[in-house]
Amino acid sequence: MEKSHERRAGPPQASERPLGGQRTTQGGKRGGHIIMIATLLFVAFVLMMLVGVPIGAALGLAGAACIALANADAQWFGLLAVPQNFYAGLGKYPLLAIPMFVLVGSIFDRSGVALRLVNFAVAIVGRGPGMLPMVAILVAMFLGGISGSGPANAAAVGAVMISAMSRAGYPAAFSASVVGAAAATDILIPPSVAFIVYSVLVPGASVPALFAAGMIPGILAGLALIVPAVWMARKHKMGALEASMPRPEFWKSFREATWGLAAPILILGGMRAGWFTPTEAAVVAVFYGLFVGMVIYRTIQVRDLYVILRESGELSAVILLVVSLAGIFAYSLSTLGVIDPVAKAITNSGLGEYGVLALLIVMLITVGMFLDGVSIFLIFVPLLWPIVQFYKWDPVWFGVILTLKVALGQFTPPLAVNLMVSCRIANVRMEDTVRWVGWMLFAMFLVMVAVIAWPELALWLPRKLGY
């Protein structure tokens, strides 16, 4: 990668956007002023989060306040940059795919595809202790190739699997843990909203390359989750009634699941063949889902469209509002000149390349317990990008590592969006899932370690496909 490309790919450097719009020549006093305002930026953000201010509003308000303090001598305190960066954070073509993939998840949630895929999977693996948890994970992985939203995946799979596992004798907390963890593979297996956001922040990493890079780690993550799920089910003698439940007939269940099985082939195959871009693929998936739900399975009525559009519109608005307000936060970071000093402090810490990577993983796993994945990307990618450039890490590989960490956060209490959805469906408290979810967190963590140790697990497929 050429240095000029690296320069463009990353966030604005501190020297390009000096404090108050003027090049800083003073040391000491001005430097102390910058440190004070930068500290205020993060303290204000954390305090607003603690008092219950929504994540997007906390990002925007903290960023705007620090822009005003840093530009106290400028006209309007430099706040004209706020609406400009609000729009700049949102005005990116790949982000058009986000509301479409969220809508796809909502459509397939109501289309009955998940139920038919479950029946087909049960027909393949059979009945017995530990088989239903395996089916839940396999179906969640497959739906990951249709929808790019983890919570939507958890809702679709949980609506079918949690009640089925309850009838088979599995504890509700265990069922919620399995579904919440399985849905986390959604952001690794393409299409993925997380990869789309990352590609917007790092132009050097294209959406097709990220989609291809996430495929093998996503499959490995799903397979890794199966091991502890089946082991725990058999160790604790869960699912005692499962063996006595009827096994669906193979060919009948296959015919019923055909339309669902064809969806990821259409979406991913169409992108690979060059028929449409990832953004256009999301639109194709919407119309395909509506056709299957309204014409083939007839599980979606015209009156259901309003509810589907409203729910997906609300979720998309939340995601995109956070993206746009995070643009203000990122601009304040670059204006204050925080990014370069932080990056230099980390790279000069003497930890070495793998020590720094371990430090980043520990930090992001901790942050992931309290923030959602999109927010983590928007806050930390601008800060981490100079470190990626310093060590010459592949941006696509680093995107997969970061997304794996976000996937872990999606079912790591206390703020685990997938686990929240599955716990609500199972009607259990999140605290009840801790004893079960810990083993699955460890299994997916091992996959992340494997991708760090062998980068080709992420980079082989995009290179093979020519991305």
C-alpha positions in Angstrom: 0.0 0.0 0.0 1.5 3.3 -1.0 2.0 6.0 1.6 -0.2 8.5 -0.3 -3.1 6.0 -0.2 -2.6 5.4 3.5 -2.8 9.1 4.1 -6.1 9.4 2.3 -7.5 6.2 3.8 -7.2 7.3 7.4 -8.9 10.0 9.4 -7.7 13.6 9.2 -4.3 14.1 10.9 -3.9 16.6 13.7 -1.6 18.7 11.6 -4.2 19.1 8.9 -6.8 20.4 11.3 -5.0 22.4 13.9 -6.7 23.8 17.0 -9.0 26.7 16.2 -8.2 26.5 12.5 -4.7 28.0 12.9 -1.4 26.2 13.0 -0.2 25.9 16.6 3.2 27.3 17.4 3.1 27.6 21.1 4.0 24.7 23.4 3.3 24.3 27.1 0.2 26.5 27.8 -1.6 25.7 24.5 -0.7 22.0 24.8 -2.1 21.9 28.3 -5.3 23.6 27.0 -5.6 20.9 24.4 -5.2 18.1 26.9 -7.8 19.7 29.2 -10.4 19.9 26.4 -9.6 16.4 25.1 -10.1 15.0 28.7 -13.3 17.0 28.9 -14.4 15.4 25.6 -14.2 11.8 27.0 -15.4 12.7 30.5 -18.5 14.5 29.1 -19.2 11.5 26.9 -18.9 9.0 29.7 -21.0 11.1 32.2 -23.8 11.5 29.6 -23.8 7.8 29.0 -24.0 7.1 32.7 -27.0 9.4 33.2 -28.9 7.7 30.4 -28.3 10.0 27.4 -28.6 8.0 24.2 -25.2 7.1 22.7 -25.7 9.2 19.5 -26.7 12.3 21.5 -23.8 11.8 23.9 -21.3 11.7 21.0 -22.8 14.7 19.3 -23.1 16.9 22.4 -19.6 16.1 23.7 -18.1 16.7 20.3 -19.9 20.0 19.8 -19.0 21.3 23.2 -15.3 20.6 22.7 -15.3 22.1 19.2 -16.7 25.3 20.8 -14.1 25.3 23.6 -11.3 24.7 21.1 -12.4 27.5 18.8 -13.3 30.1 21.4 -11.7 32.9 19.3 -13.4 31.9 16.1 -16.7 33.1 14.7 -19.7 31.2 16.1 -17.1 29.3 18.1 -16.5 27.1 15.1 -19.9 25.5 15.5 -20.6 25.8 11.8 -18.6 22.7 11.5 -21.2 20.7 13.4 -23.9 20.6 10.7 -21.2 20.2 8.0 -19.8 17.1 9.8 -23.3 15.8 10.7 -24.1 15.6 7.0 -20.6 14.4 6.0 -20.9 11.5 8.4 -24.1 10.4 6.7 -23.5 11.4 3.1 -21.7 8.2 2.0 -23.1 5.9 -0.7 -22.3 2.5 1.1 -24.5 3.6 4.0 -27.5 3.3 1.8 -27.3 -0.4 2.2 -27.9 -0.3 6.0 -31.6 0.5 6.0 -32.1 -2.0 3.2 -30.4 -4.9 5.0 -32.3 -3.9 8.2 -35.5 -4.1 6.2 -34.5 -7.5 4.8 -34.0 -8.8 8.3 -37.5 -7.6 9.3 -39.1 -9.1 6.2 -37.5 -12.5 6.7 -38.3 -12.4 10.3 -42.0 -12.5 9.3 -41.8 -14.5 6.1 -41.6 -17.9 7.8 -38.2 -18.7 6.2 -36.6 -19.4 9.6 -39.2 -22.0 10.6 -38.7 -23.9 7.3 -34.9 -23.7 7.6 -35.2 -25.1 11.1 -37.3 -28.0 9.9 -34.9 -28.8 7.1 -31.9 -28.6 9.5 -33.6 -31.0 12.0 -34.3 -33.4 9.1 -30.6 -33.4 8.3 -29.0 -33.7 11.8 -31.9 -35.7 13.4 -33.2 -35.6 17.0 -31.2 -36.2 20.2 -29.6 -34.3 23.1 -27.7 -31.2 21.8 -29.2 -31.3 18.3 -31.6 -28.4 18.7 -28.8 -26.0 19.9 -26.8 -27.1 16.9 -29.8 -26.4 14.6 -30.2 -23.0 16.1 -26.6 -22.0 15.4 -26.7 -23.4 11.9 -29.9 -21.6 11.0 -28.5 -18.3 12.5 -25.4 -18.7 10.4 -27.5 -19.3 7.3 -29.7 -16.3 8.0 -26.5 -14.3 8.4 -26.2 -14.6 4.6 -29.5 -12.8 4.1 -29.7 -10.1 6.8 -26.9 -7.9 8.1 -28.3 -7.2 11.5 -27.5 -9.4 14.6 -30.6 -8.4 16.6 -32.9 -9.1 13.7 -31.3 -12.5 13.3 -31.8 -13.2 17.0 -35.4 -12.2 16.8 -36.0 -14.4 13.7 -34.2 -17.5 15.1 -35.4 -17.0 18.7 -39.1 -16.8 17.7 -38.8 -20.3 16.3 -36.1 -22.0 18.3 -36.6 -20.9 21.9 -40.1 -22.3 22.1 -39.0 -25.5 20.3 -36.1 -25.9 22.7 -38.4 -25.3 25.7 -40.7 -28.1 24.5 -37.7 -30.4 24.2 -36.7 -29.7 27.8 -33.9 -27.1 27.5 -33.8 -24.4 30.2 -35.0 -21.0 28.9 -31.7 -19.3 30.0 -29.6 -21.8 28.0 -31.8 -21.4 24.9 -31.5 -17.6 25.1 -27.7 -17.9 25.4 -27.4 -20.2 22.4 -29.6 -17.9 20.2 -27.9 -14.7 21.3 -24.4 -16.2 20.6 -25.5 -17.7 17.3 -26.9 -14.4 16.0 -23.5 -12.8 16.6 -22.2 -14.7 13.5 -24.5 -12.5 11.5 -22.1 -9.5 11.4 -19.2 -11.8 10.2 -21.0 -13.7 7.5 -21.9 -11.4 4.6 -23.8 -9.2 4.1 -22.8 -7.3 7.2 -23.8 -3.9 8.4 -20.6 -3.8 10.5 -18.4 -4.3 7.5 -20.3 -1.5 5.6 -19.7 1.0 8.4 -16.0 -0.1 8.6 -15.5 0.4 4.8 -16.9 3.9 5.1 -14.4 4.8 7.8 -11.5 3.1 6.0 -11.8 3.6 2.3 -8.8 1.3 1.7 -11.0 -1.6 2.6 -13.7 -2.2 0.1 -17.1 -3.7 0.9 -16.7 -6.8 -1.4 -13.2 -7.5 0.1 -14.6 -7.3 3.7 -17.6 -9.5 2.8 -15.3 -12.1 1.4 -12.8 -11.8 4.3 -15.6 -12.4 6.9 -16.9 -15.6 5.3 -14.3 -18.2 6.7 -14.0 -16.6 10.2 -17.8 -16.4 10.4 -18.2 -20.1 9.5 -15.4 -21.0 12.0 -17.1 -18.9 14.7 -20.4 -20.7 14.1 -18.7 -24.1 14.3 -16.8 -23.1 17.4 -20.1 -22.2 19.1 -21.6 -25.6 18.3 -18.9 -27.4 20.4 -19.7 -25.9 23.8 -23.5 -25.7 23.1 -23.7 -29.5 22.4 -21.2 -30.3 25.2 -23.2 -28.3 27.8 -26.5 -29.8 26.7 -25.2 -33.4 27.1 -23.2 -32.7 30.3 -26.2 -31.3 32.0 -28.6 -33.8 30.5 -30.8 -31.1 28.7 -33.3 -31.9 26.0 -34.4 -35.2 27.5 -37.7 -35.0 25.5 -36.0 -34.1 22.2 -35.4 -37.7 21.1 -39.1 -38.5 21.3 -40.1 -35.6 19.1 -40.9 -36.3 15.4 -38.2 -35.8 12.8 -39.4 -33.9 9.7 -39.4 -35.8 6.4 -36.3 -34.8 4.4 -37.5 -34.1 0.9 -40.7 -32.3 2.0 -38.7 -30.0 4.3 -36.1 -29.4 1.6 -38.8 -28.3 -0.9 -40.3 -25.9 1.7 -36.9 -24.5 2.5 -35.7 -24.1 -1.1 -36.8 -20.4 -1.4 -34.9 -19.5 1.8 -31.9 -21.6 0.7 -31.7 -19.6 -2.5 -31.6 -16.2 -0.9 -27.9 -16.0 0.1 -27.0 -17.6 -3.3 -28.9 -14.8 -5.1 -27.4 -12.0 -2.9 -23.8 -13.1 -2.6 -23.7 -14.8 -6.0 -25.1 -11.7 -7.7 -22.5 -9.5 -6.1 -19.7 -11.9 -7.2 -21.1 -12.1 -10.7 -21.1 -8.4 -11.0 -24.9 -8.2 -11.4 -25.2 -5.6 -8.6 -23.2 -3.8 -6.0 -23.6 -4.5 -2.2 -26.1 -1.6 -1.9 -28.1 -2.8 -4.9 -28.0 -6.3 -3.5 -29.8 -5.1 -0.4 -32.6 -3.8 -2.6 -32.8 -7.0 -4.5 -33.0 -8.9 -1.2 -35.9 -6.7 0.0 -38.0 -7.5 -3.1 -37.0 -11.2 -3.0 -38.1 -11.4 0.6 -41.4 -9.7 -0.1 -42.0 -12.1 -3.0 -41.3 -15.1 -0.9 -43.4 -13.9 2.1 -46.4 -12.5 0.2 -46.6 -14.8 -2.8 -44.9 -18.1 -2.0 -45.5 -18.6 1.7 -48.2 -16.0 2.1 -47.2 -15.3 5.7 -47.0 -11.5 5.0 -50.2 -9.6 4.3 -50.5 -6.1 2.9 -51.5 -4.8 6.3 -48.2 -6.2 7.7 -46.1 -3.9 5.5 -46.7 -0.8 7.6 -45.5 -2.5 10.8 -42.4 -4.0 8.9 -41.5 -0.6 7.4 -42.0 1.3 10.7 -39.9 -1.1 12.7 -37.0 -1.2 10.2 -37.3 2.5 9.7 -36.9 3.2 13.4 -33.9 0.8 13.7 -32.3 2.3 10.6 -32.8 5.8 11.9 -31.1 5.0 15.2 -28.1 3.4 13.5 -27.7 6.3 10.9 -28.2 9.0 13.6 -25.4 7.5 15.6 -23.2 7.4 12.5 -23.9 11.1 11.7 -23.4 12.3 15.3 -20.2 10.3 15.6 -18.9 12.4 12.7 -19.0 15.4 15.0 -17.2 13.4 17.7 -14.5 12.3 15.2 -14.1 15.8 13.9 -13.5 17.1 17.5 -10.8 14.4 17.9 -9.0 15.5 14.8 -9.4 19.2 15.7 -7.9 18.7 19.1 -5.0 16.8 17.7 -5.7 13.8 20.0 -5.2 11.0 17.5 -1.5 11.3 16.7 -0.3 11.7 20.4 -2.4 8.7 21.5 -1.1 6.5 18.6 2.5 7.5 19.3 2.1 6.8 23.0 0.8 3.3 22.2 3.4 2.5 19.5 6.3 3.8 21.7 5.1 1.9 24.8 7.6 -0.9 24.2 4.9 -3.6 24.1 5.8 -4.6 20.6 3.4 -5.4 17.8 1.6 -8.4 19.4 1.6 -6.7 22.8 -0.1 -3.7 21.3 -2.6 -5.9 19.6 -3.4 -7.7 22.9 -3.8 -4.4 24.6 -6.3 -3.2 22.0 -8.3 -6.5 22.2 -8.5 -6.3 26.0 -9.5 -2.6 25.8 -12.1 -3.2 23.1 -13.6 -6.2 24.8 -14.0 -4.1 27.9 -15.6 -1.3 25.9 -17.8 -3.8 24.1 -19.5 -4.7 27.4 -21.0 -1.2 27.4 -21.2 0.0 23.8 -22.8 -1.4 20.7 -20.7 -2.4 17.7 -21.4 0.5 15.4 -20.5 3.0 18.1 -17.2 1.2 18.8 -16.3 1.4 15.1 -17.2 5.1 14.9 -15.3 6.1 18.1 -12.2 3.9 17.9 -11.4 3.3 14.2 -10.2 6.9 13.8 -8.1 6.5 16.9 -6.7 3.1 15.9 -6.0 3.8 12.2 -2.6 5.4 12.8 -1.6 2.3 14.8 -2.7 0.1 11.8 -0.6 2.2 9.5 2.4 2.2 11.8 2.5 -1.6 12.0 1.5 -2.0 8.4 -1.4 -4.3 9.3 -3.7 -5.2 6.4 -6.9 -3.0 6.8 -9.2 -5.8 5.7 -7.6 -8.2 8.2 -7.9 -5.6 11.0 -11.5 -5.0 10.0 -12.3 -8.7 10.5 -10.5 -8.7 13.9 -12.4 -5.7 15.0 -15.7 -7.2 13.8 -15.0 -10.5 15.6 -14.5 -8.4 18.8 -17.8 -6.6 18.2 -19.4 -10.0 17.6 -18.2 -11.1 21.1 -19.6 -7.9 22.5 -23.0 -8.6 21.1 -23.5 -11.4 23.6 -21.3 -10.2 26.4 -23.3 -8.9 29.4 -24.2 -6.3 30.6 -24.9 -4.5 27.2 -25.4 -7.4 24.8 -27.9 -6.4 22.1 -28.4 -10.0 20.8 -28.7 -11.4 24.3 -31.3 -8.7 25.1 -33.5 -9.8 22.2 -33.2 -13.5 23.0 -33.8 -13.0 26.8 -36.9 -11.0 26.0 -38.3 -13.8 23.8 -37.4 -16.4 26.5 -38.7 -14.2 29.3 -35.5 -14.6 31.4 -33.1 -12.2 33.0 -29.7 -11.6 31.4 -28.0 -12.5 34.6 -29.4 -16.1 34.3 -27.5 -16.6 31.0 -24.0 -15.9 32.4 -23.2 -19.5 33.4 -24.0 -20.7 29.8 -22.8 -17.8 27.7 -19.3 -17.8 29.2 -18.2 -21.0 27.4 -19.5 -19.7 24.1 -17.6 -16.4 24.5 -14.5 -18.4 25.1 -15.1 -20.5 21.9 -15.5 -17.5 19.7 -12.5 -15.8 21.4 -10.4 -18.8 20.3 -11.5 -18.1 16.7 -10.3 -14.5 17.0 -7.0 -15.7 18.3 -6.7 -18.1 15.3 -7.4 -15.3 12.8 -4.7 -13.1 14.5 -2.2 -16.0 14.4 -3.1 -17.0 10.8 -4.2 -13.9 8.9 -4.7 -16.0 5.8 -8.0 -17.3 7.4 -9.4 -13.8 6.5 -7.2 -12.8 3.6 -7.1 -15.9 1.4 -10.7 -15.8 0.0 -10.7 -12.0 -1.0 -7.3 -12.5 -2.7 -8.7 -15.6 -4.4 -11.7 -13.7 -5.6 -9.6 -10.8 -6.9 -10.6 -8.2 -4.4 
